[in-house]
Amino acid sequence: MLTFPYVYEPAKGDLVIGTIKMKSADYYTVDIGAPLDAILGALEFDGATKRNKPNIAQGSLVYCRVSDQSKYLGAKLSCINKGFNSQNDLG
């Protein structure tokens, strides 16, 4: 079995590009190249509400920030950029 010398471990605040693997009513499962898949909530987008959620297809790429990371549960992602007021560069 081949082992790679470097395995990406997400840290809070990292900016990542991920691929949508699965979607549910409330969250998306995202592959960010880490040992565990990450979770992106459907309301973690700028302007998203319970009635107005984004419709992202499986296989799409998203640019997100790691908002929380657990060694056992994986990373939690967010596409809300609180640093900018007028323009959001994540999504």
Contacts in CASP RR format, 6 or more apart in sequence:
PFRMAT RR
TARGET T0000
AUTHOR 0000-0000-0000
METHOD contacts of the structure
MODEL  1
MLTFPYVYEPAKGDLVIGTIKMKSADYYTVDIGAPLDAILGALEFDGATK
RNKPNIAQGSLVYCRVSDQSKYLGAKLSCINKGFNSQNDLG
7 34 0 8 1.000
7 35 0 8 1.000
8 32 0 8 1.000
8 33 0 8 1.000
8 34 0 8 1.000
9 34 0 8 1.000
9 35 0 8 1.000
10 16 0 8 1.000
10 32 0 8 1.000
10 34 0 8 1.000
10 38 0 8 1.000
10 66 0 8 1.000
10 69 0 8 1.000
10 74 0 8 1.000
10 75 0 8 1.000
11 66 0 8 1.000
11 69 0 8 1.000
12 66 0 8 1.000
12 67 0 8 1.000
12 68 0 8 1.000
12 69 0 8 1.000
13 65 0 8 1.000
13 66 0 8 1.000
13 67 0 8 1.000
14 65 0 8 1.000
14 66 0 8 1.000
15 63 0 8 1.000
15 64 0 8 1.000
15 65 0 8 1.000
15 66 0 8 1.000
15 90 0 8 1.000
16 32 0 8 1.000
16 38 0 8 1.000
16 63 0 8 1.000
16 64 0 8 1.000
16 65 0 8 1.000
16 66 0 8 1.000
16 77 0 8 1.000
17 32 0 8 1.000
17 61 0 8 1.000
17 62 0 8 1.000
17 63 0 8 1.000
17 64 0 8 1.000
18 30 0 8 1.000
18 31 0 8 1.000
18 32 0 8 1.000
18 33 0 8 1.000
18 38 0 8 1.000
18 61 0 8 1.000
18 62 0 8 1.000
18 63 0 8 1.000
18 64 0 8 1.000
19 30 0 8 1.000
19 31 0 8 1.000
19 59 0 8 1.000
19 60 0 8 1.000
19 61 0 8 1.000
19 62 0 8 1.000
20 28 0 8 1.000
20 29 0 8 1.000
20 30 0 8 1.000
20 56 0 8 1.000
20 57 0 8 1.000
20 58 0 8 1.000
20 59 0 8 1.000
20 60 0 8 1.000
20 61 0 8 1.000
20 62 0 8 1.000
21 28 0 8 1.000
21 29 0 8 1.000
21 30 0 8 1.000
21 31 0 8 1.000
21 37 0 8 1.000
21 58 0 8 1.000
21 59 0 8 1.000
22 28 0 8 1.000
22 29 0 8 1.000
22 58 0 8 1.000
23 29 0 8 1.000
23 56 0 8 1.000
23 57 0 8 1.000
23 58 0 8 1.000
25 42 0 8 1.000
26 41 0 8 1.000
26 42 0 8 1.000
26 43 0 8 1.000
27 39 0 8 1.000
27 40 0 8 1.000
27 41 0 8 1.000
27 42 0 8 1.000
28 39 0 8 1.000
28 40 0 8 1.000
28 41 0 8 1.000
28 42 0 8 1.000
28 56 0 8 1.000
28 62 0 8 1.000
29 37 0 8 1.000
29 38 0 8 1.000
29 39 0 8 1.000
29 40 0 8 1.000
30 37 0 8 1.000
30 38 0 8 1.000
30 39 0 8 1.000
30 40 0 8 1.000
30 62 0 8 1.000
30 64 0 8 1.000
30 77 0 8 1.000
31 37 0 8 1.000
31 38 0 8 1.000
32 38 0 8 1.000
32 75 0 8 1.000
32 77 0 8 1.000
34 74 0 8 1.000
34 75 0 8 1.000
36 73 0 8 1.000
36 74 0 8 1.000
36 75 0 8 1.000
37 74 0 8 1.000
38 64 0 8 1.000
38 66 0 8 1.000
38 74 0 8 1.000
38 75 0 8 1.000
38 76 0 8 1.000
38 77 0 8 1.000
39 74 0 8 1.000
39 75 0 8 1.000
39 76 0 8 1.000
39 77 0 8 1.000
40 62 0 8 1.000
40 64 0 8 1.000
40 76 0 8 1.000
40 77 0 8 1.000
40 78 0 8 1.000
40 79 0 8 1.000
41 77 0 8 1.000
41 78 0 8 1.000
42 48 0 8 1.000
42 53 0 8 1.000
42 54 0 8 1.000
43 49 0 8 1.000
43 50 0 8 1.000
43 53 0 8 1.000
44 64 0 8 1.000
44 67 0 8 1.000
44 77 0 8 1.000
44 78 0 8 1.000
44 79 0 8 1.000
44 80 0 8 1.000
45 53 0 8 1.000
45 54 0 8 1.000
45 79 0 8 1.000
45 80 0 8 1.000
45 91 0 8 1.000
46 79 0 8 1.000
46 80 0 8 1.000
46 81 0 8 1.000
46 88 0 8 1.000
46 90 0 8 1.000
46 91 0 8 1.000
48 54 0 8 1.000
56 62 0 8 1.000
62 77 0 8 1.000
62 79 0 8 1.000
62 91 0 8 1.000
63 79 0 8 1.000
63 89 0 8 1.000
63 90 0 8 1.000
63 91 0 8 1.000
64 77 0 8 1.000
64 78 0 8 1.000
64 79 0 8 1.000
64 90 0 8 1.000
64 91 0 8 1.000
65 77 0 8 1.000
65 78 0 8 1.000
65 79 0 8 1.000
65 81 0 8 1.000
65 90 0 8 1.000
66 75 0 8 1.000
66 76 0 8 1.000
66 77 0 8 1.000
67 76 0 8 1.000
67 77 0 8 1.000
67 78 0 8 1.000
68 75 0 8 1.000
68 76 0 8 1.000
69 75 0 8 1.000
69 76 0 8 1.000
70 76 0 8 1.000
78 90 0 8 1.000
79 88 0 8 1.000
79 90 0 8 1.000
79 91 0 8 1.000
80 88 0 8 1.000
80 90 0 8 1.000
81 88 0 8 1.000
81 89 0 8 1.000
81 90 0 8 1.000
END
